[in-house]
Amino acid sequence: MSALSNCILEMARSDTASHVPTKHSAFDFDKWTRRTQRVLDVVFSRRNADTAVVTIHLRANLTTRSKPRLALRMGWHHLLFLHWPIEVAQLQKLVPDELEIDTFDGAAYIGLIPFSMTRVRPRMLPHLPFAPRLYENFHETNVRTYVRHRATGERGVWFFSLDAASLPAVVAARSWFHLPYFWSKMNLKVSSKGNVRNIEYSSRRLWPSPKNSGCHIRAIVDLSRTPQLAAPNSLEHFLVERYLLFSHDGANLYRGRVSHKPYRLLSARLEMWEENLIAAANIEYSKCAPHVLYAFEARVEAFAARKTF
């Protein structure tokens, strides 16, 4: 059995044990976290999983040679889209040569997007009793910008980091999909009163470095307004409607696809925000008030990545 398999089995045993208290002991999350971090550092010591690239684009099916294979189904909920304008030159040096930074009216954008995931289920895998705790339901926050493929002109998303509160999902994505996932402790609070919805996200990175990076965001959404589709050629459409997925393993560029109905969006107002996830990706930006959008949910299908030709 491989070191990675042993890691996953040990993780599952530890998680199960954490939900079965005994008379003589109490679960120590910090101790379990430190032990798991050490195991992960050993398993990934010879891997270079931090150089992954992921992009999403509307026209994935136009450039694939055969029908893509369904890999995952999932739900995305309470999505907050925070974006700031940023200089193109700063981002261009951080993406692969095959891609160039995409812009809207001459401006590049850096995004911070927290959301919650439910019923994340790989294709052909049945529901398992421990699945909701391990990998089906968890929160995620990603840092991303927008790119264009130089050869094909396809527009997409480049992820600098994806923080998730599911260790199995992080291990799988880093190992098999070459994505820059990070294991984090995350919380979400949602409350509604009348036509006002309050949303609060917080996260703290656990593994790998830079540890303790995170965010704390409180937003207010006015539910009296009707959610709207992003208008074509608008900034909102540029920022959120992206459906093609690319990844890079250090040698080859891969293409996948996600599919869901277009987001129905509401504007949102931030009560407060603190974050250092963007700085953890070696990006500096002007911390002015961001452009903020909210989407209640999306039902998503994700398709397997394939090598580009």
C-alpha positions in Angstrom: 0.0 0.0 0.0 1.3 3.4 -1.0 2.2 6.2 1.5 -0.7 8.2 0.0 -3.2 5.3 0.7 -1.9 4.9 4.2 -2.4 8.7 4.7 -6.0 8.5 3.6 -6.7 5.5 5.8 -5.1 7.1 8.8 -7.1 10.2 8.2 -10.4 8.3 7.9 -9.7 6.4 11.2 -8.8 9.7 13.0 -11.9 11.4 11.7 -14.2 8.5 12.7 -12.6 8.4 16.1 -13.2 12.1 16.6 -16.9 11.5 16.4 -16.9 8.6 19.0 -16.0 10.1 22.4 -15.1 7.7 25.3 -15.2 8.1 29.0 -11.5 8.3 29.3 -10.4 10.7 26.5 -11.5 13.7 24.6 -10.6 14.4 21.0 -7.8 16.9 20.6 -8.2 18.6 17.3 -4.9 20.6 17.5 -3.0 17.4 18.2 -4.7 15.5 15.4 -4.0 18.5 13.1 -0.3 18.6 13.9 0.1 14.8 13.4 -1.8 14.9 10.1 0.3 17.8 8.9 3.5 15.8 9.5 2.1 12.9 7.5 1.1 15.1 4.6 4.5 16.8 4.6 6.2 13.4 4.2 3.8 12.1 1.6 4.1 15.3 -0.6 7.8 16.0 0.1 8.7 14.9 -3.4 5.7 16.3 -5.2 5.5 19.7 -6.8 1.7 20.3 -6.5 1.9 24.0 -6.0 2.4 24.8 -9.7 -1.0 23.8 -10.9 -3.1 25.9 -13.2 -6.8 25.7 -13.6 -8.9 27.7 -16.0 -12.6 27.7 -16.8 -14.2 28.8 -20.1 -17.5 28.8 -21.8 -16.5 26.9 -25.0 -14.8 23.8 -23.6 -16.8 21.5 -25.9 -15.6 23.2 -29.0 -12.0 22.1 -28.5 -12.2 18.6 -27.0 -11.7 15.7 -29.4 -14.3 13.5 -27.8 -17.1 13.8 -25.3 -15.6 14.4 -21.8 -16.2 11.9 -19.0 -18.3 13.0 -16.1 -16.2 13.0 -12.9 -18.2 14.7 -10.2 -21.6 16.0 -9.2 -22.0 18.6 -6.5 -23.9 21.6 -5.2 -22.4 25.1 -4.7 -24.1 27.4 -2.2 -23.9 30.9 -0.8 -21.2 32.0 -3.3 -19.6 35.4 -2.6 -17.6 36.9 -5.5 -15.2 39.6 -4.3 -13.0 41.2 -7.0 -10.4 44.0 -7.2 -8.8 45.5 -10.2 -5.1 44.8 -10.5 -2.2 45.5 -12.9 -1.8 43.1 -15.7 2.0 42.9 -15.4 1.9 41.7 -11.8 -0.2 38.7 -12.7 1.3 37.8 -16.1 4.5 36.6 -14.6 2.6 34.2 -12.4 0.8 32.3 -15.1 2.1 29.8 -17.7 3.5 30.9 -21.0 0.5 29.4 -22.8 -1.8 31.8 -21.1 -2.1 35.6 -21.1 -4.1 37.7 -18.6 -7.6 38.5 -19.7 -8.9 42.0 -19.1 -12.2 43.9 -19.1 -11.9 47.5 -20.4 -8.2 47.2 -20.0 -8.2 46.1 -16.4 -7.2 42.7 -14.9 -9.0 41.4 -11.8 -8.1 39.3 -8.8 -10.9 37.4 -7.1 -11.6 35.9 -3.7 -14.6 33.5 -3.8 -15.8 31.7 -0.7 -18.7 29.2 -1.0 -20.1 26.0 0.5 -20.1 22.6 -1.3 -22.6 19.8 -0.7 -23.0 16.3 -1.9 -19.7 16.2 -3.7 -19.8 12.8 -5.2 -17.4 11.1 -7.6 -19.1 9.3 -10.5 -20.1 5.7 -9.8 -19.2 6.1 -6.1 -22.2 5.3 -3.8 -23.1 7.3 -0.8 -21.1 6.0 2.2 -22.1 6.5 5.9 -19.0 8.6 6.7 -18.9 10.5 3.4 -20.7 13.7 4.5 -18.0 14.3 7.2 -15.1 13.4 5.1 -15.6 14.7 1.6 -19.2 15.3 0.6 -20.0 18.6 2.5 -17.4 21.3 3.1 -16.6 24.9 2.5 -14.1 26.3 0.0 -12.4 29.6 -0.8 -10.4 30.2 -4.0 -8.1 33.0 -5.2 -8.2 33.4 -9.0 -7.7 35.7 -12.0 -8.8 35.5 -15.6 -6.8 34.4 -18.6 -6.9 33.8 -22.3 -5.3 30.8 -24.1 -2.8 32.2 -26.5 -3.2 29.6 -29.2 -7.0 29.1 -29.1 -8.2 32.4 -27.7 -10.3 30.5 -25.1 -11.0 32.6 -22.0 -10.8 31.1 -18.5 -9.8 31.2 -14.9 -6.5 30.7 -13.3 -6.6 29.6 -9.7 -3.7 30.6 -7.5 -5.1 28.7 -4.5 -8.1 26.7 -3.4 -8.6 26.3 0.3 -11.0 23.6 1.4 -12.2 22.2 4.7 -12.0 18.6 3.5 -8.7 16.9 3.8 -9.6 13.9 1.5 -10.7 16.4 -1.2 -7.4 18.3 -0.8 -5.2 15.2 -1.0 -7.2 13.9 -4.0 -7.1 17.2 -5.9 -3.4 17.7 -5.3 -2.5 14.1 -6.2 -4.7 13.3 -9.1 -5.7 16.7 -10.6 -2.6 18.8 -9.9 -4.6 21.6 -8.3 -3.2 24.0 -5.7 -5.5 22.9 -2.9 -4.9 23.7 0.7 -6.4 22.1 3.8 -8.1 24.8 5.9 -10.4 25.0 8.9 -13.5 27.0 7.7 -16.8 28.2 9.1 -20.0 29.6 7.6 -22.8 31.3 9.3 -26.0 32.2 7.4 -29.0 34.0 8.9 -32.0 35.7 7.4 -34.5 38.2 8.8 -37.1 39.6 6.5 -35.5 40.6 3.2 -32.0 40.7 4.7 -29.5 37.8 4.6 -26.3 37.9 6.6 -23.4 35.7 5.5 -20.1 35.2 7.4 -17.2 33.2 6.3 -14.0 32.5 8.1 -11.0 30.3 7.3 -7.6 29.4 8.6 -5.1 27.4 6.5 -3.7 24.2 8.1 -1.6 22.6 5.4 0.7 23.1 3.5 2.6 26.4 3.9 2.0 29.3 4.2 0.0 28.1 7.2 -2.5 30.4 9.1 -3.4 32.2 5.9 -7.1 32.9 5.8 -10.0 35.3 5.6 -12.9 36.7 7.6 -15.8 38.1 5.6 -19.2 39.4 6.6 -21.7 40.4 3.9 -25.3 41.6 3.7 -27.6 40.6 0.8 -30.8 42.4 0.0 -33.3 39.7 -0.8 -36.1 42.1 -1.8 -34.5 42.4 -5.2 -34.9 39.8 -7.9 -31.8 37.8 -8.8 -30.6 38.6 -12.3 -28.5 36.8 -15.0 -25.3 38.6 -15.8 -25.8 40.6 -19.0 -23.6 39.6 -22.0 -20.5 41.7 -22.3 -20.9 43.1 -18.8 -18.3 43.0 -16.0 -20.4 40.6 -14.1 -20.5 38.2 -17.0 -16.7 38.5 -17.4 -16.1 37.7 -13.8 -18.5 34.7 -13.1 -19.6 33.0 -16.3 -16.6 30.6 -16.9 -17.0 26.9 -17.7 -13.8 25.4 -19.1 -11.2 23.9 -16.8 -7.5 23.7 -17.4 -4.8 22.2 -15.2 -1.1 21.8 -15.5 1.1 19.0 -14.1 4.4 20.8 -14.7 4.8 19.3 -18.2 1.4 19.2 -19.9 -1.7 21.4 -20.0 -5.0 19.6 -19.4 -8.6 20.7 -20.2 -11.8 19.8 -18.4 -15.2 21.4 -18.1 -17.8 22.3 -15.5 -21.5 22.6 -16.3 -24.3 24.5 -14.5 -27.1 26.9 -15.3 -25.9 30.6 -15.4 -25.8 32.2 -12.0 -28.7 34.4 -10.8 -26.9 37.2 -9.1 -27.6 39.8 -6.4 -25.3 42.6 -5.4 -24.0 42.4 -1.8 -22.5 44.8 0.7 -19.6 44.0 2.9 -19.7 44.8 6.6 -16.1 43.7 7.1 -13.4 41.8 5.3 -9.9 40.7 6.3 -7.8 38.4 4.3 -4.2 37.4 3.5 -4.8 34.6 1.0 -4.0 36.8 -1.9 -0.7 37.9 -0.2 0.0 34.2 0.4 0.0 33.8 -3.4 2.7 36.6 -3.7 0.2 39.1 -5.1 -0.1 42.7 -4.0 -3.2 44.7 -4.7 -4.9 47.9 -3.7 -7.2 47.1 -0.8 -10.0 49.3 -2.0 -13.7 48.3 -1.6 -14.2 45.3 -3.8 -16.9 44.6 -6.4 -19.2 42.1 -4.6 -21.8 39.7 -6.0 -23.8 36.9 -4.4 -25.3 33.7 -5.8 -27.5 31.4 -3.8 -26.7 28.1 -5.4 -25.7 26.2 -8.5 -26.0 22.5 -9.3 -22.8 21.5 -10.9 -21.3 18.7 -13.0 -17.5 18.5 -13.4 -15.9 16.6 -16.2 -12.5 14.9 -16.2 -9.5 16.8 -17.4 -7.9 15.7 -20.7 -4.5 16.6 -22.2 -4.7 19.5 -24.7 -3.5 19.0 -28.3 
